[in-house]
Amino acid sequence: MEEFTPEMTVEAAMAHHPKARWVFAAYQLQGCSQCAASGDETLAEVAEGYGIALEKLVGDLNSLLTA
């Protein structure tokens, strides 16, 4: 399976692995229409908007691929 990347949208990340939603939930990112984690934003945009370390977010998502 291809790795998660900063350019990947939230929607694509959610479709990429069934447990990606748990990583977003751990960061309190629900992907709702009222917050910055809307489906068409990239992981980089979400990390910037929420003040999250991009490398950590992408790393946590990619850890799903090795589990």
N, C-alpha and C positions, 0 to 999 in steps of 0.2 A: 504494500500500500504506500502511496506517495506521502511524503511528509507534509505537515502543516507549514505554511509560510506566512510571513507578515502581509503579503499581498492578497491572501485568501479572504474572501468575505465571510462574515459570520454565518450566513446561510449555507455557504459551501462547506464551512467547517462543521456545521451541525449535520450536514448530509454525509460528510466524509467518514465519521465514526459515530456509532450510536451512543457512546458515553461522553462525547464532547460537551453535551449540555451540562454534565456534572462538573466539568472544569469551569465552564462559565458561571455556574451556580456558586462554586467555591470562591469566585471573585465577586460574587453578588451581581453578576451580569445576567439578566434574565432574557435579554433579546426582545424586550417589549417595545411597543411602538412609541412609548413616552420617554425612552431613555436612549443614550448614545449607542447602545449595542443593537441597532436596527440591522436587519438582515443584509442590507446592501453595503454596509460599511466594512472596511477591511479590518483585520486583526490589528494592524498598525494604528488605524484611526481610533479604534476602540481603546487600545492601550493608552494612546495619547490623551483621549478625552477623559478617561478615568484615572489618569496618573499611575498606570500600572507599568511595571517594567516589561517591555515587549518581549525581551529574550526569555523572561520567566514564563509569561503566558504561552508563548509558542513552544517552549520547552515542556511545559506541563501538558499541553495538547499532544505533543509528539511522544510523550511517555506512554500515552494510550496505545501507541503502535508497537511497543515492546512488551506490553503486559500480556 
